Amino acid sequence: MGDGVGLCTLQKGVEYALYRLDFRPGKQDILILSYGHRGTGKTHLNEVSVIGEDSLGVIRQLPVVGFSPVDVFNSPLQIRQQEAVLFLEQAPHVLVLQADGENGYAASVQ
């Protein structure tokens, strides 16, 4: 379904995590999570981006609707069937990322 492909730290301690997503039939996408500075037990998630092939076969950044910056607890990404799940710092809510049609993704808080 999905797996981590890397974690890097760039300028001023900001981290980026990369994951492979197989949520869209026949297509593999790269999910990029952009984090702010880490705090005790929580991490500020600044941005969610997905790079993948659109319906015309062009590799590009696919739109992600419904995401706004949020604090997540320890930021472990879990893959549940066709969803990527991050636990929010304000339990028991989670941030869920799902494929939304052929060319995009949707983020929601549950």
N, C-alpha and C positions, 0 to 999 in steps of 0.2 A: 504494500500500500504506500509506504513512504519511509524514508530513512534519512538520518542526518548525513550530510556530505561534507560539512566543514564548519568551523567556527574561527573567526579571526577578530583581532582587536586592532582597530585603526586609531587615528588621532585622538588624543585626550581620553583614552580608555573606553571609547564607544565600541560596542561589540555587534557583530553581524553573524547570524546563524543561517546556514543554508540547508535546505531539505529537498529531497526529491518527492514529488507528488505524482501519484498515478490515479488521480480522481476522475480524469476525463478518459473515456474509452479510447485506447489506441494512442494516447498522448502522454508524454512524461514532462512535467513542469518542474521548475525550480522555484521554491518558496524562499524568500529572503526576509528575515526578521531583523529589524534594526533596533538595537537596545541603547538606552542611555546608561549612565553610570549605575553600577550595582549598589544596592543598599542592603541592609540586614533583612534577609528573608524575602526581598522583593526586588523586582527589576522593572524599570520603566521601558515599555515597548513603544518606540516612537513611530515605527512605520512597518507596514506589511506590503511586500511587493511579490508578484508572481511573474516569472518569465516563461513563456511557452509559445507553442505554435498556434496561430489563429486559424480560422476556417479557410483562409487563402494559402496556408502553408508558410506564412511569414513568422519568423521568430521575433517576438517583441514583448514588451511589458504589457501584461494583461490587466484590465481594470479590476480593482478590488473595491466593491461598494460596501458602505456601512461601517468602515473602520475609523476609529478615532484613537489617539494615543491613550494608553491605559497602563496601570501598574499590574503586573502579573506576579504570582508567587513562585519564586525560584526559576521561573520560565522553562519548565520541562515541557516540551511539545509531545503530545500523545496522538497517535493515529488511531481513530475508531471508525472502522468501516470506511466510509467516504468523507470523513471529517478530520480536520486537524484541530486539536483542542489544547488551549492554554488555560490554566487555572488563574483566576483573578485574585488579586491581593484581598479584595473584599469577598471572602467566601460566603456562600457556596457557589457563586457565579463562575461561569467559564466563558471564554471567548472561543467561538467556533468558526472555522473557515471551511467553506464548502464550494465546490464547483457550481457556477451559476450560468447555465446554458453552455454554449459552445466556446465562447471567447472571454469568459470572465469568471470572477469569484465573488462570493458574498461573505462578509464577516458579520457575526451577530453575537450578542451577549445573551446567555441563557441562565 
